[in-house]
Amino acid sequence: MFSPNLDWWALAAWVGINILVPVLLPLLVLWLFSIPSVTATLAAGSIIKSIGKGELFWAAMGMAAATCYELFALQKVVTDPNGNGIAWFVFCIHLGIILGSAIMVGVGSLNNSTPATGNPHIPDRKVFRASIGTLIFTAMSYTVVHAVLGTIESSMKDEAIKTAKQEKDDIMRKLGHCLANNRKDGTRCLEAIK
């Protein structure tokens, strides 16, 4: 699926910046506030409180939108009709994720019923679980689409470099052959190569 041209360090850095930082850094900050005894009572349950109503759908919507952008770029470089069809299919799935997430985050926010789970910060366990599942799926699909796009772009770059090198070598060979045959007047060689 991925070519050996894929820069794994760049992909790892991309995942860190585009997946881990927006999703985990806010939760890490909330957790850090709960460590000191002064803020522990204020921050008790702050992580669940911040995502209990399906707020992870917001991150999933952002990643789904970014995936759509990358799929649009992928459609521009894919020449295989089957690959284009798959890209359109995945594009439509991510548009559905955006719409579904917007609805579900609204449902989760408006739900003021008594929590069924025993946790006062999770009014609807289904919305909470769906937000986690949607975020995980979208983070994985975003990463895969980015890696595929990076692999294709890297292959195109390598092919362009190879073609340019071949053209340069051909010109140099023609020029060398012409100069060897026309030792007295090499200006004809430049005319022939142009």
C-alpha atoms as one frame of an Amber mdcrd trajectory, in Angstrom:
protein
   0.000   0.000   0.000   2.766   2.432   0.917   5.881   2.706  -1.147   9.365
   2.643   0.343   9.564   6.321  -0.663   7.295   7.238   2.252   9.171   9.334
   4.788   8.127   7.648   8.035   9.629  10.361  10.248   7.690  13.041   8.405
   4.499  10.987   8.730   5.119  10.505  12.470   5.656  14.259  12.891   2.500
  14.930  10.864   0.480  12.551  13.082   1.864  14.253  16.168   0.973  17.726
  14.959  -2.358  16.972  13.262  -3.777  14.179  15.417  -2.154  13.979  18.842
  -1.797  17.683  19.608  -5.392  18.773  18.873  -6.954  15.729  20.545  -4.691
  14.789  23.424  -3.005  18.056  24.425  -6.190  19.675  25.818  -6.910  16.498
  27.801  -3.327  16.412  29.066  -3.618  20.017  30.240  -6.831  19.184  32.115
  -5.138  16.185  33.704  -2.127  18.299  34.722  -4.453  20.783  36.476  -5.882
  17.953  38.532  -2.469  16.926  39.943  -1.831  19.724  42.492  -3.929  19.374
  45.636  -5.049  23.007  45.309  -6.783  22.460  41.958  -7.648  18.770  42.323
 -11.118  19.426  43.713 -11.833  21.998  41.014 -10.556  19.759  38.230 -12.086
  16.497  39.464 -13.730  14.841  36.491 -12.667  17.665  34.201 -11.577  15.328
  31.403 -14.884  13.456  31.329 -16.750  16.712  31.849 -15.031  18.228  28.800
 -15.891  15.323  26.465 -18.916  13.705  28.148 -21.564  15.274  25.930 -19.883
  14.259  22.683 -17.479  17.154  22.312 -14.969  14.863  20.553 -17.260  15.183
  17.544 -15.812  18.684  17.088 -12.315  17.265  16.597 -13.731  14.538  14.332
 -15.432  17.190  12.169 -12.175  19.100  11.774 -10.250  15.974  10.843 -13.002
  14.854   8.438 -12.893  18.264   6.746  -9.096  18.051   6.454  -9.459  14.524
   5.048 -11.893  15.852   2.423  -9.334  18.481   1.458  -6.603  15.861   1.104
  -8.958  13.569  -0.851  -9.680  16.437  -3.222  -5.921  16.847  -3.738  -5.597
  13.072  -4.161  -8.246  13.073  -6.894  -6.137  15.561  -8.832  -3.098  13.260
  -8.940  -4.721   9.818  -9.239  -4.899   8.645 -12.844  -6.552   5.266 -12.184
 -10.383   5.469 -12.552 -10.837   2.888  -9.769  -8.645   4.947  -7.461 -10.660
   8.039  -8.303 -13.891   6.187  -7.550 -12.551   5.039  -4.187 -11.409   8.582
  -3.396 -14.903   9.931  -4.169 -16.481   7.204  -2.014 -14.228   8.026   0.950
 -14.880  11.739   0.328 -18.648  11.138   0.619 -18.154   9.081   3.810 -16.270
  11.983   5.372 -18.927  14.477   4.329 -21.394  12.175   6.088 -19.155  12.140
   9.160 -19.170  15.946   9.213 -22.961  16.122   8.975 -23.524  13.254  11.436
 -21.048  14.713  13.921 -22.741  18.098  13.791 -26.073  16.459  14.562 -24.678
  14.220  17.307 -22.793  16.990  19.098 -26.041  18.960  19.092 -27.970  15.994
  20.472 -25.356  15.458  23.157 -25.330  19.122  24.154 -29.102  19.425  24.293
 -29.583  16.241  26.285 -30.248  17.356  29.859 -31.783  14.116  31.028 -30.601
  12.210  34.056 -27.393  10.379  33.221 -27.982   6.699  32.620 -24.366   5.793
  33.334 -24.104   7.073  36.862 -21.618   9.727  35.765 -23.201  13.191  35.906
 -21.008  14.398  33.048 -22.146  11.767  30.523 -25.862  12.281  29.858 -25.965
   9.774  26.993 -23.518   6.884  26.892 -24.274   6.177  23.185 -23.345   9.717
  22.148 -20.196   9.553  24.262 -19.091   6.224  22.767 -20.006   7.338  19.244
 -17.859  10.460  19.654 -14.849   8.365  20.657 -15.401   5.853  17.836 -15.922
   8.551  15.220 -12.794  10.380  16.342 -10.678   7.216  16.205 -11.997   6.280
  12.745 -11.507   9.794  11.384  -7.996  10.096  12.828  -7.014   6.784  11.212
  -8.585   7.599   7.840  -7.033  11.078   7.841  -3.619   9.544   8.480  -4.026
   6.888   5.769  -5.227   9.410   3.159  -2.321  11.721   4.006   0.165   8.846
   3.727  -1.257   7.707   0.374  -1.168  11.260  -0.972   2.405  11.671   0.262
   3.448   8.408  -1.373   1.900   9.362  -4.714   3.434  12.843  -4.625   6.830
  11.359  -3.740   6.567   8.901  -6.644   5.606  11.723  -9.012   8.569  13.786
  -7.799  10.942  10.841  -8.254   9.577  10.217 -11.759   9.959  13.895 -12.689
  13.566  13.901 -11.457  14.296  10.698 -13.377  12.750  12.137 -16.568  14.670
  15.421 -16.228  17.923  13.528 -15.666  17.235  11.342 -18.713  16.511  14.415
 -20.869  19.713  16.086 -19.649  21.736  12.950 -20.391  20.203  12.728 -23.892
  21.066  16.355 -24.622  24.616  15.917 -23.347  25.059  12.751 -25.433  23.756
  14.494 -28.587  25.975  17.493 -27.915  29.039  15.297 -27.338  28.348  13.306
 -30.505  27.819  16.464 -32.549  30.960  18.144 -31.214  32.988  15.025 -31.971
  31.773  15.083 -35.583  32.090  18.861 -36.069  35.370  19.797 -34.438  35.858
  22.957 -36.498  32.411  24.530 -36.101  30.616  23.561 -32.896  27.939  26.247
 -33.286  25.942  23.870 -35.510  25.607  21.533 -32.537  23.752  24.099 -30.449
  21.381  24.790 -33.343  20.638  21.068 -33.755  19.937  20.561 -30.049  17.575
  23.523 -29.740
